[in-house]
């Protein structure tokens, strides 16, 4: 029996999987729960295992078929050395399993395996560059320390600015008033909210930032200009390692582009594929290597 190829994208908020035959014909696709092996290791592994079970069930394949499966998993948090050590204990039933980060498989998908770079902009952010021999990773160290240009950082800055405006330290604007209204115009309510807020919670005001910036809100414009500057700082070294090809991915990839400097925007390319296609491309390449 020819090898089956199994790609897993454990990007954090949910887990996706795709099973194909060796010719690339899709046999099954499935989606599961959160799969961040850094923040919730056991929960993430269970979510991945559930998706794998779904894939083989949908494809009508027996458990024995797993013995002929090349598994590539791109997992959020797998860039952390201690997590990679812990992942060695995860040995799902397969012919071979290969671990990457979610941004590495996104890079492989975006450039169809050719040299290039990606910068993922969602709730968090991380970049990767492939030079044809090895991946280089930048960022991805979480909300407290990293995530430059991300929705969570942009949202936190917006709320801080709204609080400054509420106290009369800077002028108020449509954006700051909208944000304070979310907290009944009460700094104390904002403080209580902040103690339990997740990065995704911080990022929920980002659509308001973009909407008010289009209306000329000076604070919203300044926030997006600052985010664009942060992104520029991160992607410049990626461009240097990737033959000048950069794809932006994630929920902020499209709306932030008009705010980027012209010299950065000129080097952007559209992703040729998604993270799952990258995982399967890597699986196909690994299946052709001698045992």
C-alpha positions in Angstrom: 0.0 0.0 0.0 1.3 3.4 -0.9 1.9 5.9 1.8 -0.9 8.2 3.0 -0.1 11.8 3.8 -1.6 13.5 6.8 -1.2 17.2 7.6 -2.2 18.8 10.9 -2.4 22.6 11.4 -2.5 23.2 15.1 -2.5 27.0 14.9 -3.9 27.6 18.4 -7.5 28.6 18.3 -8.5 25.3 16.5 -6.9 22.3 14.9 -7.4 21.3 11.2 -6.4 18.2 9.4 -6.3 16.8 5.9 -5.6 13.3 4.7 -4.5 12.6 1.1 -3.2 9.7 -0.8 0.4 9.8 -2.2 -0.8 11.4 -5.4 -2.4 14.3 -3.5 -6.0 13.3 -3.8 -7.9 14.5 -0.7 -9.5 11.7 1.2 -10.9 13.6 4.2 -10.8 16.9 6.0 -11.7 17.7 9.7 -11.6 20.5 12.2 -11.3 20.2 16.0 -10.7 22.2 19.1 -7.9 24.5 20.3 -4.4 23.0 19.8 -1.7 25.2 21.4 0.8 22.8 22.8 2.5 25.6 24.8 -0.5 26.9 26.7 -2.6 23.7 27.0 -0.5 20.7 26.1 -2.8 17.8 27.0 -5.9 19.5 25.6 -4.0 20.2 22.3 -2.8 16.7 21.9 -6.3 15.3 22.6 -7.7 17.8 20.0 -5.2 16.6 17.4 -5.9 12.9 18.2 -9.6 13.6 17.8 -9.1 15.2 14.4 -6.9 12.3 13.2 -9.7 9.8 14.3 -12.2 11.8 12.4 -10.1 11.8 9.2 -9.7 8.1 9.1 -13.3 7.5 9.9 -14.4 9.9 7.1 -12.0 8.2 4.7 -13.4 4.8 5.6 -9.9 3.5 6.4 -9.0 0.9 9.0 -6.7 1.6 11.9 -4.1 -0.5 10.1 -3.9 2.2 7.4 -2.2 4.5 9.9 0.9 2.3 9.7 1.4 3.6 6.2 0.8 7.3 7.0 3.4 10.1 6.9 2.3 12.6 9.5 3.4 16.3 9.5 2.1 18.5 12.3 2.6 22.2 12.4 1.9 23.2 16.0 1.7 26.6 17.7 4.2 26.6 20.6 6.4 24.0 19.1 9.2 26.6 18.8 9.7 26.4 22.5 12.5 24.0 23.4 10.8 22.6 26.5 7.6 21.9 24.5 9.6 20.1 21.8 11.1 17.9 24.5 7.6 17.1 25.8 6.3 16.4 22.3 8.8 13.5 22.0 6.4 11.5 24.2 3.6 12.0 21.6 3.9 9.0 19.4 0.7 8.6 17.4 0.2 5.5 15.3 1.8 6.2 11.9 4.7 5.3 9.7 6.5 8.4 10.7 5.7 11.7 12.4 7.4 15.0 11.8 7.0 18.2 13.9 7.1 21.8 12.7 5.7 25.0 14.0 2.4 26.3 12.5 4.3 29.2 10.9 6.8 26.8 9.2 4.0 24.9 7.5 2.4 28.2 6.5 5.6 29.2 4.9 5.9 26.0 2.9 2.3 26.4 1.7 2.5 30.1 0.9 5.5 29.6 -1.5 4.8 26.0 -2.7 8.0 24.9 -1.1 10.2 27.5 -2.8 12.3 30.0 -0.8 10.2 32.8 0.7 8.9 34.2 4.0 5.6 34.6 5.8 4.5 36.9 8.5 1.3 35.7 10.2 -0.8 38.5 11.6 -3.8 37.4 13.7 -4.4 37.6 17.5 -0.6 37.1 17.8 2.1 37.3 15.2 5.2 35.3 14.0 7.4 35.1 11.0 9.3 32.4 9.2 11.7 32.4 6.3 12.8 29.4 4.2 16.0 29.8 2.2 15.9 26.5 0.5 17.8 24.7 3.3 16.4 25.7 6.7 13.7 27.7 8.4 14.4 30.9 10.3 11.8 31.9 12.9 11.2 35.4 14.3 8.8 36.3 17.0 6.1 34.1 18.4 6.9 34.5 22.1 3.5 35.4 23.2 1.4 38.5 24.1 3.5 39.6 27.0 6.8 39.6 25.2 6.3 39.5 21.5 3.4 39.6 18.9 4.5 42.8 17.2 1.8 44.1 14.8 -0.8 41.7 16.1 -4.4 42.2 16.8 -3.9 41.7 20.6 -1.1 44.3 20.8 -3.1 46.8 18.6 -6.2 46.3 20.8 -4.2 46.8 24.0 -2.7 50.0 22.7 -6.2 51.2 21.7 -7.6 50.6 25.2 -4.7 52.3 26.8 -5.2 55.3 24.6 -8.9 55.3 25.4 -8.1 55.5 29.1 -5.7 58.4 28.5 -8.4 60.2 26.6 -11.0 59.5 29.3 -8.7 61.1 31.9 -8.1 64.2 29.7 -4.4 63.4 29.1 -5.0 63.3 25.3 -7.9 64.5 23.3 -10.9 62.2 23.0 -12.1 60.8 19.6 -14.7 58.6 18.1 -12.5 55.6 18.7 -11.7 56.3 22.3 -15.3 57.0 23.1 -16.4 53.7 21.5 -13.9 51.8 23.5 -14.8 53.4 26.8 -18.4 52.8 26.1 -17.6 49.0 26.2 -16.7 49.5 29.8 -19.5 51.9 30.8 -17.0 54.8 30.6 -15.5 53.5 33.8 -11.8 53.0 34.3 -12.6 50.7 37.2 -14.7 48.4 34.9 -11.9 48.4 32.4 -9.4 47.4 35.1 -11.6 44.5 36.3 -12.1 43.4 32.7 -8.3 43.5 32.0 -7.5 41.1 34.8 -9.2 38.2 33.0 -8.8 39.3 29.4 -7.2 37.0 26.9 -5.2 38.1 23.9 -8.3 37.5 21.8 -10.3 39.7 24.1 -7.9 42.5 23.7 -8.0 42.2 19.9 -11.8 42.5 19.6 -11.7 46.3 19.2 -9.4 46.0 16.2 -12.3 46.3 13.7 -13.3 49.6 15.4 -9.7 50.9 14.9 -9.8 50.2 11.2 -13.3 51.6 10.8 -12.5 54.9 12.6 -9.2 55.2 10.8 -11.1 55.2 7.5 -13.1 58.1 8.9 -9.9 60.0 9.7 -9.9 59.5 13.5 -6.4 60.8 14.5 -5.9 58.2 17.2 -6.9 55.3 15.0 -4.6 56.5 12.2 -1.7 56.8 14.7 -2.3 53.3 16.0 -2.3 51.7 12.6 0.8 53.7 11.6 2.5 52.3 14.7 1.4 48.8 13.9 2.7 49.1 10.4 6.1 50.3 11.7 6.2 47.3 14.0 5.5 45.0 11.1 8.1 46.6 9.0 10.7 46.1 11.7 9.8 42.4 11.9 9.6 41.6 8.1 12.8 43.3 7.0 15.1 40.5 8.3 12.7 38.0 6.9 12.9 39.6 3.4 16.7 39.5 3.7 16.6 35.7 4.2 13.9 34.8 1.6 15.1 36.2 -1.8 12.7 39.1 -1.3 9.4 37.2 -1.3 7.0 37.8 1.6 3.5 36.7 2.1 1.3 38.1 4.8 -1.2 35.7 6.3 -3.8 35.8 9.1 -6.8 38.0 9.8 -4.9 41.3 9.7 -2.9 40.5 6.5 -5.3 42.2 4.1 -6.6 45.3 6.1 -3.1 46.3 7.3 -1.5 46.3 3.8 -2.6 49.9 2.8 -0.8 51.2 5.9 2.6 49.5 5.1 5.5 51.5 3.6 5.6 51.3 -0.2 8.9 49.5 -0.3 7.5 46.7 1.9 4.1 46.5 0.0 6.0 46.2 -3.3 7.7 43.0 -2.1 4.5 41.2 -1.0 3.2 38.2 -2.9 -0.1 36.3 -2.6 0.1 33.0 -0.7 -0.1 30.1 -3.1 -1.5 27.8 -0.5 -2.5 27.6 3.1 -0.7 25.9 6.1 -2.4 22.5 5.5 -1.1 22.5 1.9 2.3 23.3 3.3 2.2 20.4 5.8 1.2 18.0 3.0 3.9 19.3 0.8 6.4 18.6 3.5 4.9 15.2 4.1 5.2 14.3 0.4 8.9 15.4 0.4 9.6 13.3 3.5 7.9 10.3 2.1 10.4 10.3 -0.8 13.4 10.3 1.4 15.2 7.0 2.0 14.3 5.3 5.2 
